[in-house]
Amino acid sequence: MRAGVAAVSLSLLGCGREDLELLERVQRADPCLALVSEAECDGSAARGCSFQPNERGCLSTDASCQPGQCRGGDPFVRRVERSFFLNGAPFRFVGVSSWALLPATSCSMIKPEQREAWITQAYDGLVASDSKVARFYAFQSAAGPSGEDFTLLDSAIRAARRAGVRVLLTLDHAGGECTQGVRRDDAWYAGGFRSPDGEYPRSYRDYVEAVARRYRDEPTVLGYTMLQSLGGVESQTLSAFVTEIGQLLHGVAPNQLVSLDAFWDATPAYVELQRLPVVDFVDIDDYDFSEPEEPLRADLLEALAQVDKPAVVGEGAFRVSESSAEALENRAARARGRMAEWNSVGLNGALFWAYQPGWSGASEEFDARAEDPLLQPAGVLASAPW
């Protein structure tokens, strides 16, 4: 049940006239809150209403859980100088990054008939931690033989909305992992992306456009990450590719943000790439598996200052060598310390890699199991320092 509906119920049960008066003032300020269903909300779009992620996520097993919340105002995350804003307020977030949240056949052990149920349970696992953003692989391999079957992606977005999560869709992998074709080389970045890879029916460019057209009015979609592990080719070729795809995304979906998952190589070319007008924010990886972790590199921080855009940790990873409770507690302590550093240098958000419900092999993977503090109600993400 949405908070507004719950407040009405409590007031009618005798919780006080003050509660009802407060609710009435809130509803006068935003009449969209009175609309419960998505259909009602969509029917009031002309009044500025839109169906958005729940302010507080809820579990699929909760009979009172609503699939989203109707609200007025600007429903999209905006970049303002070096900050994000949502509904007029600063927005700093924690969440998860995953290769597994959209279980395509090419990179998943999940049986096709179990995928939607698995997605629902995966987003249930993010509710207790109040995770606000999830970045995941949304490759053409999950779009069926036609390259335009978005059933699975629709399910993921519905589950995210209900769980109070906004999503970043990573549109392909430069290394060829969990997708068709091989490593994306100079020829691919120079024009090969306009032709289908492997047995895909659509080119990368056409698929990107199709995804953006489908979700351009969906507030649950925060934005798009062009490629996982983008780069490794001549800088001018890469810049031209990023500009073309970025202009395509912004032209089709102007309310959503665009980022790169580019490898930090300590070169001026990195800064020039991130400063391109089509790039809205910088997405960095933090994979320091040493114990204790080395501080963030001073030259990286200087590069972020030169770029002068919001910066987030798109993949913050902390490895364990075994799955014992002691090892998981140790990882949580290291993650808390690292989050304090991310906060102190002014990063705008952090996504932990790699969220994989049901993981078994000890590595950087994690899930919401009770013995792991990362996603628990008073755990690492829930107690983020911002």
Order of alpha helices (4+ residues) and beta strands (2+ residues): alpha-alpha-alpha-beta-beta-beta-beta-beta-beta-alpha-beta-alpha-beta-alpha-alpha-beta-alpha-beta-alpha-beta-alpha-beta-alpha-beta
